[in-house]
């Protein structure tokens, strides 16, 4: 990668500003690798006469202990983009129980995340890059509901959830089809709905979301382990909360549709009717003892990125959003302005690296003019429009899951060399049409990682030369 040399702990001739920004970004993603997190959080202790104690403790200090009788089964269900890594970490920590045949279950994951596991089957619940419900995910979810419904009081259900779980765990409510669920998700996304708003609507249109899986569960214990992709970690909204009672009501879901002017949309007539019906029905109370622990979130990645920045000699500042940040274009412009301020600072005590986490929104252009891109590419393009030649600045913005919208890129990168190759290009039109991908691809500025097998929102890194 390119970029000028500097003195001190910053980038050298061999290590550019962009090299460092990418290293810092990758360190943040590595810190939320679920296989390692689960293996470290879970401990198994033999008690006596075939009994075991399963202890789970997170880095945040949250913990739960579960005693297992010789007859107890561990039934593992759930899904998300981190599901494959979570399954492998879980199996590694519980190897004696896996070998004894006490562990079984399945998870719904993106098709390109399916890989070898032992007792926990991985099902490709949707194709790569298609973050929408599919029949394969619906079939897997139906099987999960049967598994937890057939459990006995001696059994323990472990639900492994991560970002992307909403689309991977579809179970449409009565009189709704999978096409209805797809239609509402597409229309909400196109209108610029936040992930919170999207999940509020989805959880009241489902037999599994909004506590539906917990209500179906007949096991004695239900423990949910979460990789959070929702800012602020509202447990009822992560993967639309299949094991947690919703904090919202069907009336709240209708209010979201009303605010986004979708209440009278002809493609949502059955959805609106289902929400009205749901509002007249009292939900079945949970009967299983349920516990939810958050293993990692956006702040985990931001903190780890900060450690790497320090290791590379930067004085860094960090910020982690706790709610939706608003339009990606505004976030990109703000990052650009912060970068210029850091670069132009006269005091050596000012930071020369900014690390932020969050999840902005994008209001999609009409389908007939819409191009190819994702929110991180849109953010980076807006930042480029603000920065111009990117003198003394590098920026990396990417989704920690390796998927930025319906593309194979995690996001995009900027530095002086990239800006020079794009000099004179029309930036306004691709911004208007959500078409950043071809522009960044033309100058090799896409952040390409492939599936990272995790998902804790977005991570952005800015490095500057003074």
ZAMARNU-780230 format. One record per residue (C-alpha): residue in three letters; x, y negated, z. Coordinates in nm, 3 decimals. Each point is the difference from the previous one (the first is absolute). Example, Ala and Ser with C-alpha at 12.3 -4.5 7.8 and 13.67 -1.06 7.14 Angstrom:
! ZAMARNU-780230
{'ALA',{1.230,0.450,0.780}} {'SER',{0.137,-0.344,-0.066}} 
END
This chain:
! ZAMARNU-780230
{'UNK',{0.000,0.000,0.000}} {'UNK',{0.107,-0.356,-0.054}} {'UNK',{0.057,-0.307,0.212}} {'UNK',{0.275,-0.233,0.116}} {'UNK',{0.253,0.062,0.273}} {'UNK',{-0.004,-0.167,0.340}} {'UNK',{0.216,-0.010,0.308}} {'UNK',{-0.061,0.140,0.346}} {'UNK',{-0.240,0.284,0.066}} {'UNK',{-0.214,-0.064,-0.306}} {'UNK',{0.024,0.158,-0.344}} {'UNK',{0.340,0.050,-0.162}} {'UNK',{0.106,0.033,-0.362}} {'UNK',{-0.073,0.372,0.026}} {'UNK',{-0.322,-0.045,0.197}} {'UNK',{-0.239,-0.260,-0.138}} {'UNK',{-0.288,-0.175,0.173}} {'UNK',{-0.239,0.231,-0.184}} {'UNK',{0.202,0.310,0.095}} {'UNK',{-0.035,-0.102,0.363}} {'UNK',{-0.370,-0.080,-0.027}} {'UNK',{-0.068,0.343,-0.149}} {'UNK',{0.210,0.171,0.269}} {'UNK',{-0.192,-0.182,0.271}} {'UNK',{-0.335,0.087,-0.164}} {'UNK',{0.093,0.367,-0.032}} {'UNK',{0.110,0.014,0.366}} {'UNK',{-0.344,-0.120,0.103}} {'UNK',{-0.169,0.270,-0.206}} {'UNK',{0.235,0.270,0.129}} {'UNK',{-0.095,-0.087,0.357}} {'UNK',{-0.361,0.102,-0.063}} {'UNK',{0.078,0.336,-0.161}} {'UNK',{-0.273,0.219,0.153}} {'UNK',{0.189,0.330,-0.004}} {'UNK',{0.260,-0.136,0.240}} {'UNK',{-0.251,-0.199,0.208}} {'UNK',{-0.219,0.304,0.069}} {'UNK',{0.292,0.229,0.072}} {'UNK',{0.125,-0.254,0.257}} {'UNK',{-0.341,-0.074,0.155}} {'UNK',{-0.118,0.359,0.052}} {'UNK',{0.138,0.237,0.263}} {'UNK',{-0.107,0.358,0.067}} {'UNK',{0.059,0.169,0.335}} {'UNK',{-0.070,0.362,0.090}} {'UNK',{-0.184,0.005,0.335}} {'UNK',{-0.077,0.363,0.093}} {'UNK',{-0.186,0.308,-0.124}} {'UNK',{-0.032,-0.119,-0.356}} {'UNK',{-0.109,-0.353,0.089}} {'UNK',{0.159,-0.306,-0.154}} {'UNK',{0.002,-0.373,0.072}} {'UNK',{-0.005,-0.232,-0.297}} {'UNK',{0.128,-0.349,0.089}} {'UNK',{-0.013,-0.293,-0.240}} {'UNK',{0.164,-0.332,0.085}} {'UNK',{0.039,-0.294,-0.238}} {'UNK',{0.275,-0.262,-0.006}} {'UNK',{-0.261,-0.243,0.132}} {'UNK',{-0.030,0.206,0.321}} {'UNK',{-0.344,0.148,-0.072}} {'UNK',{-0.022,0.370,0.090}} {'UNK',{-0.230,0.300,0.025}} {'UNK',{0.044,0.355,0.133}} {'UNK',{-0.202,0.296,-0.120}} {'UNK',{0.011,0.346,0.159}} {'UNK',{-0.049,0.291,-0.238}} {'UNK',{-0.133,0.340,0.104}} {'UNK',{0.123,0.317,-0.178}} {'UNK',{-0.330,0.004,-0.189}} {'UNK',{0.015,-0.369,-0.099}} {'UNK',{0.032,-0.094,-0.364}} {'UNK',{0.151,-0.327,-0.122}} {'UNK',{-0.216,-0.111,-0.293}} {'UNK',{0.166,-0.274,-0.201}} {'UNK',{-0.204,-0.228,-0.230}} {'UNK',{0.025,-0.350,-0.144}} {'UNK',{0.171,-0.173,-0.287}} {'UNK',{0.178,-0.300,-0.142}} {'UNK',{0.311,-0.098,-0.188}} {'UNK',{0.219,0.107,0.294}} {'UNK',{-0.182,0.331,0.038}} {'UNK',{0.268,0.225,-0.150}} {'UNK',{0.273,-0.135,0.227}} {'UNK',{-0.231,0.008,0.301}} {'UNK',{-0.084,0.365,-0.069}} {'UNK',{0.365,0.101,-0.028}} {'UNK',{0.099,-0.192,0.313}} {'UNK',{-0.288,0.155,0.192}} {'UNK',{0.091,0.351,-0.110}} {'UNK',{0.367,-0.052,0.088}} {'UNK',{-0.088,-0.112,0.353}} {'UNK',{-0.238,0.292,0.052}} {'UNK',{0.199,0.275,-0.172}} {'UNK',{-0.072,0.266,0.268}} {'UNK',{-0.376,-0.051,-0.036}} {'UNK',{0.024,-0.002,-0.380}} {'UNK',{0.189,0.330,0.011}} {'UNK',{-0.258,0.142,0.240}} {'UNK',{-0.284,-0.087,-0.238}} {'UNK',{-0.165,-0.247,0.238}} {'UNK',{0.020,-0.293,-0.246}} {'UNK',{-0.216,-0.041,-0.311}} {'UNK',{-0.170,-0.273,-0.198}} {'UNK',{0.022,-0.226,-0.302}} {'UNK',{0.070,-0.361,-0.093}} {'UNK',{-0.106,-0.203,-0.302}} {'UNK',{0.294,-0.186,-0.154}} {'UNK',{0.081,-0.159,-0.338}} {'UNK',{0.075,0.269,-0.256}} {'UNK',{0.362,-0.110,-0.041}} {'UNK',{0.054,0.043,0.375}} {'UNK',{-0.097,0.368,0.009}} {'UNK',{0.300,0.210,0.104}} {'UNK',{0.097,0.309,0.198}} {'UNK',{-0.143,0.041,0.350}} {'UNK',{-0.058,0.296,0.228}} {'UNK',{-0.337,0.032,0.171}} {'UNK',{-0.152,-0.332,-0.111}} {'UNK',{-0.123,-0.003,-0.357}} {'UNK',{0.047,-0.318,-0.204}} {'UNK',{-0.269,-0.079,-0.256}} {'UNK',{0.040,-0.255,-0.279}} {'UNK',{-0.302,-0.211,0.082}} {'UNK',{0.054,-0.249,-0.283}} {'UNK',{0.244,-0.055,-0.288}} {'UNK',{0.307,-0.224,0.048}} {'UNK',{-0.075,-0.371,-0.024}} {'UNK',{-0.379,0.050,0.012}} {'UNK',{-0.103,-0.123,0.342}} {'UNK',{-0.364,0.104,-0.037}} {'UNK',{-0.213,0.295,0.118}} {'UNK',{0.021,0.310,-0.217}} {'UNK',{-0.182,0.339,0.005}} {'UNK',{0.317,0.174,0.122}} {'UNK',{0.009,-0.224,0.308}} {'UNK',{-0.373,0.051,0.059}} {'UNK',{0.041,0.378,-0.011}} {'UNK',{0.290,-0.016,0.247}} {'UNK',{-0.197,-0.227,0.234}} {'UNK',{-0.299,0.235,-0.006}} {'UNK',{0.232,0.285,0.099}} {'UNK',{0.140,-0.208,0.287}} {'UNK',{-0.350,-0.069,0.131}} {'UNK',{-0.069,0.375,-0.006}} {'UNK',{0.328,0.076,0.182}} {'UNK',{-0.062,-0.241,0.287}} {'UNK',{-0.367,0.103,0.018}} {'UNK',{0.098,0.366,0.039}} {'UNK',{0.253,-0.072,0.276}} {'UNK',{-0.046,0.142,0.350}} {'UNK',{0.037,-0.183,0.332}} {'UNK',{0.344,0.162,0.048}} {'UNK',{0.124,-0.149,-0.327}} {'UNK',{0.177,-0.333,-0.053}} {'UNK',{-0.049,-0.205,-0.314}} {'UNK',{0.290,-0.221,-0.107}} {'UNK',{-0.094,-0.267,-0.254}} {'UNK',{0.294,-0.151,-0.190}} {'UNK',{-0.096,-0.332,-0.160}} {'UNK',{0.186,-0.257,-0.203}} {'UNK',{-0.061,-0.276,-0.250}} {'UNK',{-0.189,0.108,-0.309}} {'UNK',{-0.209,0.239,0.207}} {'UNK',{-0.325,-0.177,-0.086}} {'UNK',{0.024,0.093,-0.369}} {'UNK',{0.141,0.346,0.075}} {'UNK',{-0.278,0.098,0.244}} {'UNK',{-0.326,-0.064,-0.185}} {'UNK',{-0.327,0.146,0.128}} {'UNK',{-0.287,-0.210,-0.139}} {'UNK',{-0.301,-0.048,0.225}} {'UNK',{-0.331,0.156,-0.094}} {'UNK',{-0.143,-0.115,-0.335}} {'UNK',{0.334,-0.157,-0.100}} {'UNK',{0.238,0.135,-0.261}} {'UNK',{0.375,-0.022,-0.039}} {'UNK',{-0.064,-0.244,-0.286}} {'UNK',{-0.187,-0.228,0.243}} {'UNK',{0.302,0.000,0.231}} {'UNK',{0.234,-0.079,-0.290}} {'UNK',{-0.224,-0.283,-0.121}} {'UNK',{-0.015,-0.176,0.336}} {'UNK',{0.376,0.032,0.054}} {'UNK',{0.076,-0.142,-0.345}} {'UNK',{-0.239,-0.290,0.037}} {'UNK',{0.126,-0.087,0.347}} {'UNK',{0.362,0.009,-0.118}} {'UNK',{-0.077,-0.214,-0.305}} {'UNK',{-0.170,-0.256,0.225}} {'UNK',{0.313,-0.029,0.218}} {'UNK',{-0.132,0.187,0.306}} {'UNK',{0.253,0.063,0.276}} {'UNK',{0.078,0.357,0.108}} {'UNK',{-0.201,-0.066,0.317}} {'UNK',{-0.308,-0.101,-0.200}} {'UNK',{0.041,0.292,-0.238}} {'UNK',{0.018,0.249,0.285}} {'UNK',{-0.294,-0.154,0.187}} {'UNK',{-0.216,0.072,-0.305}} {'UNK',{0.145,0.345,-0.069}} {'UNK',{-0.040,0.131,0.354}} {'UNK',{-0.378,-0.051,-0.010}} {'UNK',{-0.038,0.186,-0.330}} {'UNK',{0.165,0.322,0.107}} {'UNK',{-0.052,0.323,0.193}} {'UNK',{0.366,0.007,0.111}} {'UNK',{0.099,-0.364,0.051}} {'UNK',{-0.113,-0.215,0.291}} {'UNK',{0.040,0.285,0.249}} {'UNK',{-0.166,0.260,-0.222}} {'UNK',{0.277,0.257,0.031}} {'UNK',{0.003,-0.035,0.380}} {'UNK',{-0.379,0.046,0.016}} {'UNK',{0.032,0.320,-0.203}} {'UNK',{0.281,0.134,0.220}} {'UNK',{-0.076,0.285,0.243}} {'UNK',{0.353,0.045,0.137}} {'UNK',{0.077,-0.073,0.363}} {'UNK',{0.253,-0.270,-0.088}} {'UNK',{0.053,-0.231,-0.295}} {'UNK',{0.328,-0.189,-0.033}} {'UNK',{0.054,-0.244,-0.287}} {'UNK',{0.351,-0.110,-0.097}} {'UNK',{0.011,-0.312,-0.216}} {'UNK',{0.241,-0.174,-0.233}} {'UNK',{-0.175,-0.338,-0.011}} {'UNK',{-0.044,-0.191,-0.326}} {'UNK',{-0.252,-0.247,0.142}} {'UNK',{0.139,-0.316,0.156}} {'UNK',{-0.066,-0.022,0.373}} {'UNK',{-0.059,0.378,0.018}} {'UNK',{-0.381,0.005,0.038}} {'UNK',{-0.044,0.374,0.054}} {'UNK',{-0.349,0.007,-0.146}} {'UNK',{0.120,-0.143,-0.333}} {'UNK',{0.318,0.202,-0.067}} {'UNK',{-0.106,0.251,-0.269}} {'UNK',{-0.350,-0.134,0.085}} {'UNK',{0.014,0.161,0.345}} {'UNK',{-0.115,0.364,-0.045}} {'UNK',{0.064,0.079,0.368}} {'UNK',{-0.092,-0.334,0.159}} {'UNK',{-0.338,-0.161,0.061}} {'UNK',{-0.030,-0.304,-0.227}} {'UNK',{0.009,-0.346,0.152}} {'UNK',{-0.214,-0.122,-0.290}} {'UNK',{-0.360,0.075,-0.098}} {'UNK',{-0.176,0.053,-0.333}} {'UNK',{-0.115,-0.360,0.033}} {'UNK',{0.366,-0.106,0.002}} {'UNK',{0.058,0.198,-0.320}} {'UNK',{-0.298,-0.174,-0.162}} {'UNK',{0.143,-0.335,0.113}} {'UNK',{0.327,0.079,-0.182}} {'UNK',{-0.191,0.072,-0.321}} {'UNK',{-0.201,-0.318,0.047}} {'UNK',{0.309,-0.215,0.054}} {'UNK',{0.160,0.136,-0.316}} {'UNK',{-0.326,-0.049,-0.194}} {'UNK',{-0.037,0.373,-0.067}} {'UNK',{-0.322,0.066,0.189}} {'UNK',{-0.213,-0.019,-0.316}} {'UNK',{0.247,0.164,-0.236}} {'UNK',{-0.187,0.255,-0.215}} {'UNK',{0.269,0.267,0.048}} {'UNK',{-0.040,-0.016,0.379}} {'UNK',{-0.374,0.046,0.043}} {'UNK',{0.039,0.349,0.152}} {'UNK',{0.288,-0.121,0.220}} {'UNK',{-0.209,-0.286,0.139}} {'UNK',{-0.294,0.235,0.060}} {'UNK',{0.228,0.246,0.181}} {'UNK',{0.130,-0.276,0.227}} {'UNK',{-0.355,-0.105,0.086}} {'UNK',{-0.087,0.365,0.075}} {'UNK',{0.312,0.041,0.215}} {'UNK',{-0.094,-0.306,0.201}} {'UNK',{-0.326,0.167,0.098}} {'UNK',{0.168,0.320,0.119}} {'UNK',{0.162,0.040,0.340}} {'UNK',{0.339,0.176,-0.038}} {'UNK',{0.062,0.330,0.177}} {'UNK',{0.224,-0.054,0.305}} {'UNK',{0.348,0.156,0.014}} {'UNK',{0.021,0.311,0.218}} {'UNK',{0.368,0.096,-0.041}} {'UNK',{0.269,-0.157,0.219}} {'UNK',{0.184,-0.222,-0.248}} {'UNK',{0.333,-0.186,0.016}} {'UNK',{0.168,-0.214,-0.266}} {'UNK',{0.369,-0.097,-0.006}} {'UNK',{0.171,-0.237,-0.245}} {'UNK',{0.343,0.135,-0.097}} {'UNK',{0.115,-0.291,-0.216}} {'UNK',{-0.128,-0.317,-0.162}} {'UNK',{0.116,-0.298,-0.202}} {'UNK',{0.188,-0.144,0.296}} {'UNK',{0.205,0.320,0.025}} {'UNK',{0.129,-0.053,-0.354}} {'UNK',{0.061,-0.373,0.050}} {'UNK',{0.199,0.063,0.320}} {'UNK',{0.218,0.265,-0.165}} {'UNK',{0.065,-0.227,-0.295}} {'UNK',{0.116,-0.264,0.249}} {'UNK',{0.250,0.243,0.151}} {'UNK',{0.147,0.068,-0.345}} {'UNK',{0.018,-0.373,-0.074}} {'UNK',{0.203,-0.050,0.316}} {'UNK',{0.227,0.290,-0.095}} {'UNK',{0.069,-0.170,-0.332}} {'UNK',{0.090,-0.326,0.174}} {'UNK',{-0.316,-0.204,-0.050}} {'UNK',{-0.171,-0.225,0.249}} {'UNK',{-0.360,0.097,-0.062}} {'UNK',{-0.349,-0.118,0.082}} {'UNK',{-0.295,0.239,0.001}} {'UNK',{-0.376,-0.033,-0.021}} {'UNK',{-0.263,0.272,-0.006}} {'UNK',{-0.359,-0.088,-0.088}} {'UNK',{-0.276,0.134,0.223}} {'UNK',{-0.284,-0.072,-0.242}} {'UNK',{-0.051,-0.033,-0.373}} {'UNK',{0.226,-0.269,-0.139}} {'UNK',{-0.225,-0.127,-0.276}} {'UNK',{0.090,-0.033,-0.369}} {'UNK',{0.335,0.147,-0.109}} {'UNK',{0.075,-0.312,-0.203}} {'UNK',{-0.012,-0.219,0.310}} {'UNK',{0.220,0.243,0.197}} {'UNK',{0.253,0.004,-0.284}} {'UNK',{0.017,-0.378,-0.021}} {'UNK',{0.042,-0.024,0.377}} {'UNK',{0.287,0.251,-0.004}} {'UNK',{0.166,-0.198,-0.279}} {'UNK',{-0.028,-0.323,0.200}} {'UNK',{0.145,0.173,0.309}} {'UNK',{0.287,0.134,-0.214}} {'UNK',{0.082,-0.348,-0.129}} {'UNK',{-0.011,-0.139,0.352}} {'UNK',{0.240,0.268,0.127}} {'UNK',{0.234,-0.044,-0.298}} {'UNK',{0.013,-0.378,0.036}} {'UNK',{0.040,-0.004,0.380}} {'UNK',{0.307,-0.187,0.120}} {'UNK',{0.034,0.180,0.334}} {'UNK',{0.181,0.332,0.014}} {'UNK',{-0.236,0.107,0.278}} {'UNK',{-0.295,0.014,-0.240}} {'UNK',{-0.098,0.348,-0.125}} {'UNK',{0.120,0.117,-0.341}} {'UNK',{-0.234,0.297,-0.023}} {'UNK',{-0.378,0.011,0.035}} {'UNK',{-0.187,0.329,0.049}} {'UNK',{-0.379,0.000,-0.008}} {'UNK',{-0.269,0.264,-0.003}} {'UNK',{-0.367,-0.010,-0.083}} {'UNK',{-0.253,0.066,-0.270}} {'UNK',{-0.131,-0.279,-0.222}} {'UNK',{-0.301,0.023,-0.230}} {'UNK',{-0.037,-0.041,-0.374}} {'UNK',{-0.316,-0.114,-0.173}} {'UNK',{0.002,0.196,-0.324}} {'UNK',{-0.044,-0.163,-0.337}} {'UNK',{-0.294,0.118,-0.214}} {'UNK',{0.059,0.350,-0.135}} {'UNK',{0.015,-0.114,-0.364}} {'UNK',{0.307,-0.219,0.062}} {'UNK',{0.153,0.175,0.303}} {'UNK',{0.356,0.122,-0.042}} {'UNK',{0.219,0.231,0.206}} {'UNK',{0.138,-0.083,0.341}} {'UNK',{-0.043,0.016,0.376}} {'UNK',{-0.010,-0.239,0.291}} {'UNK',{0.378,0.006,0.060}} {'UNK',{0.071,-0.068,-0.367}} {'UNK',{-0.257,-0.282,0.007}} {'UNK',{0.165,-0.139,0.314}} {'UNK',{0.349,0.014,-0.152}} {'UNK',{-0.119,-0.168,-0.320}} {'UNK',{-0.156,-0.282,0.199}} {'UNK',{0.325,-0.035,0.197}} {'UNK',{0.198,-0.018,-0.326}} {'UNK',{-0.229,-0.273,-0.131}} {'UNK',{0.074,-0.199,0.317}} {'UNK',{0.376,0.069,0.013}} {'UNK',{0.088,-0.051,-0.364}} {'UNK',{0.364,0.106,-0.046}} {'UNK',{0.016,0.183,0.339}} {'UNK',{0.332,-0.172,0.071}} {'UNK',{0.152,0.160,0.312}} {'UNK',{-0.312,0.210,0.067}} {'UNK',{-0.094,0.367,-0.030}} {'UNK',{-0.342,0.144,0.079}} {'UNK',{-0.135,0.354,0.018}} {'UNK',{-0.371,0.069,0.051}} {'UNK',{-0.135,0.352,0.004}} {'UNK',{-0.263,0.234,0.134}} {'UNK',{0.150,0.243,0.250}} {'UNK',{-0.192,0.281,-0.172}} {'UNK',{0.184,-0.051,-0.330}} {'UNK',{-0.326,-0.083,-0.180}} {'UNK',{-0.087,-0.359,-0.086}} {'UNK',{-0.353,-0.001,-0.132}} {'UNK',{-0.063,0.240,-0.289}} {'UNK',{0.369,0.004,-0.100}} {'UNK',{0.305,0.222,0.049}} {'UNK',{0.196,-0.286,0.160}} {'UNK',{0.018,-0.084,0.369}} {'UNK',{0.028,-0.368,-0.082}} {'UNK',{0.246,-0.245,-0.155}} {'UNK',{0.334,-0.174,0.059}} {'UNK',{0.142,-0.347,-0.067}} {'UNK',{0.342,-0.160,-0.011}} {'UNK',{0.188,-0.250,-0.214}} {'UNK',{0.082,0.250,-0.276}} {'UNK',{-0.360,0.120,-0.026}} {'UNK',{-0.128,-0.358,-0.005}} {'UNK',{0.251,-0.085,-0.277}} {'UNK',{-0.126,0.290,-0.213}} {'UNK',{-0.355,-0.128,0.047}} {'UNK',{0.084,-0.365,-0.065}} {'UNK',{-0.257,-0.155,-0.230}} {'UNK',{-0.251,0.283,0.045}} {'UNK',{-0.365,-0.091,0.051}} {'UNK',{-0.071,0.090,0.363}} {'UNK',{-0.345,-0.156,0.027}} {'UNK',{-0.171,0.239,-0.241}} {'UNK',{0.116,0.327,0.163}} {'UNK',{-0.089,-0.147,0.340}} {'UNK',{-0.349,-0.081,-0.127}} {'UNK',{-0.045,0.345,-0.152}} {'UNK',{0.170,0.210,0.274}} {'UNK',{0.260,0.106,-0.258}} {'UNK',{0.333,-0.028,0.183}} {'UNK',{0.115,0.360,-0.068}} {'UNK',{0.102,-0.041,-0.369}} {'UNK',{0.187,-0.322,0.078}} {'UNK',{0.206,0.150,0.283}} {'UNK',{0.049,0.325,-0.193}} {'UNK',{0.150,-0.196,-0.290}} {'UNK',{0.288,-0.120,0.223}} {'UNK',{0.040,0.313,0.215}} {'UNK',{-0.138,-0.179,0.306}} {'UNK',{-0.258,0.255,0.114}} {'UNK',{0.062,0.163,0.338}} {'UNK',{-0.022,0.371,-0.088}} {'UNK',{0.004,0.251,0.287}} {'UNK',{-0.245,0.274,-0.090}} {'UNK',{-0.227,0.126,0.280}} {'UNK',{0.157,-0.085,0.337}} {'UNK',{-0.236,0.232,0.192}} {'UNK',{-0.087,-0.278,0.242}} {'UNK',{-0.225,-0.306,0.002}} {'UNK',{0.004,-0.292,0.245}} {'UNK',{-0.103,-0.293,-0.225}} {'UNK',{0.251,-0.223,-0.180}} {'UNK',{0.353,-0.109,0.085}} {'UNK',{0.174,-0.310,-0.139}} {'UNK',{0.364,-0.102,0.037}} {'UNK',{0.159,-0.333,-0.094}} {'UNK',{0.377,-0.058,0.012}} {'UNK',{0.164,-0.335,-0.073}} {'UNK',{0.346,-0.139,-0.065}} {'UNK',{0.094,-0.334,0.153}} 
END
